[in-house]
């Protein structure tokens, strides 16, 4: 994978990846920022649930998505905060399976004020550009999040490959999406 050395990440002395995209910045987080970025992404999910359920609170999560730190630091993955100026407006959590050349997007969200402005699509294109050696991208989204379906399918080129039960809450179904990287499609498709 297109990775930086994270050997010193936990000691706070590591250089972080940063990608400037004009008005948007993707910056790899330090482990101390994990809960802040995680909370912004979780609020985005809560807002999506409430919008699709007439303001009803999201059941079974207590506003928490327990991120296992080992999944996102070191060679296993990466977390980027998404900034406009100095304001954190979202985040993306990606876990890698190096042997299979898979990238699994565990969480991806933006503050509601930034929805519908093209930021998500620009961020996704940048992620694919950064990690060109990922053969297959994978993610899940709740079936109630129809805006997510439209975004991932229509804007980012994912395909729905399955519907499964959310393992954390066991209260709603999840769409499972996959996307074969453009370089793999040019090279003969699925192997």
Buried (B, 14 or more C-beta within 10 A) or exposed (E): BEBEEBEEBEEEEBEEBEBEEEEBBBBBBBBEBBEEBBBBBBBBBBBBBEBBEEEEEBEEBEEEBEBEEEBBBBEBBBBBBBBBEEEBBBBBBBBBBEEEBBBBBBBBBBBEEBBEEEBBEBBBEBBBEBBEBBBBBBBBBBBBBBBBBEBBBEEBBBEBEEEEEBEEEEEBEBBBBBBBBEEBEEEEEEE
